[in-house]
Amino acid sequence: MFIIVAKQRLAMPATLEVKCTDSDCELDMFEMHYTYDMPDDVGVEDFACPYCRGTDSLEPIEL
């Protein structure tokens, strides 16, 4: 028996990989998964490090 499944284009949620460059912070990187539509102008500067709470030390990781 064969089951035919219609192809669906499922979009993966956007992700943003971020590193904390604060030398006193123990967190080297983290990844944010957006589960909703983020405005185009939202960037790393709108977030804080979840470990040290720093905002000026976050940088996006470019792959």
Backbone bond lengths (Angstrom), bond angles and torsions (degrees), N, CA, C in turn:
res aa  C-N    CA-C-N  psi(-1)  N-CA   C-N-CA  omega(-1)  CA-C   N-CA-C  phi
1 M - - - 1.434 - - 1.529 107.94 -
2 F 1.313 116.31 135.12 1.465 122.55 178.34 1.520 108.90 -114.83
3 I 1.293 115.17 139.66 1.462 120.72 175.79 1.518 107.42 -112.85
4 I 1.289 116.09 125.17 1.453 121.05 179.28 1.525 108.05 -97.20
5 V 1.307 114.50 124.67 1.458 120.34 -179.26 1.519 108.16 -112.78
6 A 1.296 115.63 128.62 1.470 120.01 177.93 1.518 109.16 -66.01
7 K 1.314 115.21 136.87 1.455 119.15 177.78 1.521 109.40 -71.18
8 Q 1.307 114.74 129.33 1.447 120.62 175.65 1.514 107.96 -119.49
9 R 1.286 115.12 136.39 1.459 119.11 176.97 1.524 107.28 -90.16
10 L 1.320 115.22 105.03 1.447 120.53 -179.63 1.520 108.46 -99.54
11 A 1.285 116.46 119.78 1.455 120.44 179.08 1.520 109.02 -83.60
12 M 1.302 114.75 130.52 1.458 119.57 176.23 1.520 107.92 -75.66
13 P 1.338 116.74 145.92 1.467 118.40 176.59 1.523 109.99 -62.84
14 A 1.308 115.49 148.50 1.461 119.80 177.81 1.524 110.01 -65.25
15 T 1.313 116.08 148.53 1.458 120.78 176.15 1.516 108.93 -128.83
16 L 1.304 114.75 156.01 1.452 121.56 177.26 1.518 107.28 -137.70
17 E 1.328 117.04 118.09 1.457 121.38 176.65 1.517 107.82 -93.03
18 V 1.328 115.18 131.39 1.451 121.67 -172.64 1.526 109.26 -131.78
19 K 1.335 115.59 143.32 1.466 119.84 173.98 1.516 108.77 -119.24
20 C 1.332 115.18 149.34 1.452 121.94 175.24 1.524 106.67 -102.69
21 T 1.318 116.38 123.43 1.460 120.89 -176.48 1.527 113.19 -98.18
22 D 1.333 117.46 5.66 1.465 120.77 177.85 1.525 108.65 -68.42
23 S 1.324 117.45 123.14 1.473 121.33 -176.25 1.526 112.65 -66.02
24 D 1.328 118.26 -20.33 1.469 121.37 178.18 1.523 113.02 -90.48
25 C 1.322 117.75 -4.61 1.464 121.89 -178.04 1.532 110.00 -89.72
26 E 1.315 116.60 137.48 1.466 122.13 -179.76 1.531 113.04 -86.65
27 L 1.318 117.53 -9.77 1.462 121.69 -178.50 1.522 109.06 -91.53
28 D 1.308 117.09 120.80 1.462 118.86 -177.79 1.527 112.58 -89.88
29 M 1.340 118.62 -35.35 1.459 121.47 179.37 1.512 110.09 -160.93
30 F 1.323 115.29 159.23 1.457 121.17 173.02 1.512 108.20 -152.17
31 E 1.329 115.38 165.21 1.458 120.98 -177.29 1.516 108.60 -124.78
32 M 1.315 115.84 132.22 1.461 120.92 177.40 1.522 108.06 -105.99
33 H 1.311 115.79 131.98 1.460 122.38 177.34 1.521 107.80 -109.26
34 Y 1.305 116.48 120.54 1.457 120.24 177.77 1.522 108.52 -84.60
35 T 1.296 116.67 126.99 1.461 120.36 177.73 1.525 111.25 -105.96
36 Y 1.289 116.77 9.35 1.458 122.45 177.54 1.521 107.32 -146.93
37 D 1.293 116.88 170.42 1.462 120.88 -179.50 1.521 110.24 -72.72
38 M 1.312 115.37 118.65 1.462 120.43 176.79 1.525 108.05 -91.68
39 P 1.318 117.62 141.53 1.465 119.48 174.28 1.528 109.92 -60.31
40 D 1.310 116.65 148.74 1.463 121.33 -177.47 1.523 113.36 -61.38
41 D 1.320 117.73 -26.13 1.456 119.74 -176.40 1.531 113.94 -88.93
42 V 1.339 118.26 3.73 1.464 121.13 176.76 1.524 108.52 -80.08
43 G 1.323 115.44 130.86 1.455 119.99 179.66 1.509 111.34 -141.64
44 V 1.303 115.21 -172.58 1.460 122.53 -176.63 1.538 111.86 -57.40
45 E 1.318 116.87 -32.23 1.464 120.60 -178.61 1.531 113.10 -66.74
46 D 1.326 117.36 -11.09 1.459 121.36 178.91 1.524 113.29 -89.89
47 F 1.324 117.33 1.18 1.458 121.61 -175.89 1.528 111.21 -123.31
48 A 1.325 115.91 166.51 1.461 122.51 176.62 1.527 108.37 -123.22
49 C 1.311 116.56 152.48 1.464 121.30 177.04 1.530 108.49 -63.11
50 P 1.317 118.03 130.13 1.464 119.84 -178.99 1.532 113.05 -70.05
51 Y 1.316 118.07 -13.88 1.465 120.93 -178.96 1.526 112.02 -96.10
52 C 1.338 117.11 -56.87 1.467 120.26 -175.38 1.523 112.73 -99.23
53 R 1.327 117.36 -8.36 1.471 124.33 -179.95 1.529 112.91 69.05
54 G 1.325 117.33 11.64 1.457 120.60 177.33 1.517 111.47 -71.89
55 T 1.313 116.55 147.01 1.457 120.86 178.81 1.528 111.47 -113.89
56 D 1.316 117.19 -30.26 1.465 120.37 -178.19 1.525 112.95 -80.90
57 S 1.323 117.49 -9.47 1.469 120.49 -175.14 1.527 113.34 -99.85
58 L 1.320 118.60 2.66 1.458 121.05 -178.20 1.517 110.87 -88.13
59 E 1.322 115.36 136.66 1.465 122.15 176.64 1.517 108.97 -137.25
60 P 1.327 117.45 140.31 1.482 119.29 175.77 1.515 110.57 -70.37
61 I 1.306 116.39 146.34 1.466 122.19 175.26 1.515 106.97 -96.20
62 E 1.306 116.10 118.93 1.457 122.03 179.81 1.521 108.70 -92.45
63 L 1.327 116.48 124.44 1.473 120.41 179.59 1.509 110.43 -97.74
